[in-house]
């Protein structure tokens, strides 16, 4: 039976079912609650019960002081909710609220999605998960000399399993070493997160996502996070490629459109994407726009949209690729 958890002062709410910990349920619901080890050692997920009852389900080595116990502090990673609960807890609202991290992950899977795209799936240790915000990037390293930056293509709601879309035609030493010399189980160091490609704080009822090529990766992270948050906004994805074969996750996008009433998918093949977008959405003052892809394309698209009347405060751009 599900109970409701409400976080103060943000007023964010989420459901908790079974014996899930409050922390795990909150992360899965897309909330950027504060935490570190998620294993009862660091105390960063400390929260104060304002109303309701919780019960301890996991041992923790972190010692709460008597003063903290008297003020109803608990560790979210070690407790579940016995009733509906209201908690006072910290949440990240910007990239400045997320600490720098360095984690040694293992390659769980590498899949050749198309001839040009390799999907890389790495997994963190259970006690050292990556805190990040949707749309951010990290540095991936095979050793001290072979490293490069990539946007995370997965949702923060699954902080152990990180996905990346790797262009196989890249001449970067990291990419070539990954393709030719790496295998399942090999170590990859993840350092970060970094980047300002984040949700607009004052979200409008319509969101337009414009992804050029592998710019789909950070866009995918944003969309999946919006899904986890159960955002009421209408989401519209325009994925721009030169040829149909470059839509390397076309089936996933179509499945989103089939499953969600508030999601619309527009593959744009060898066409002026901004012109196509403006034909469908002319009232730009009512939308938030997110653009990701190569700098030359994102700059051109941004200039056209701003000239068409989009307020610059409603535009968020990533050149991570």
Protein Blocks (a to p, Z undefined) as FASTA:
>chain_A
ZZdddddfklpacddehjbdfklmmmmnopacdcfkonopnommgccdfbdcdddfbdcf
bdcdfklmmnopacfklcccfbdcdddddddfbfklpccdddddddfbdcdfblmbccdd
ddddfklccdddehiacdddfbfklccddddfbdfklmkbccddddfkbcbfklmmmmmm
gcehiacddeddedjbdcdfbacfbdcdddehjlmmmmmmmmmmmmmnopabdcdddddd
fbfklmmmlmmmmmmmmmpmkbccdddehiafklmmmmmmmblmlpccddeddfklmmmm
mmmmmmnopafklcccdfbZZ
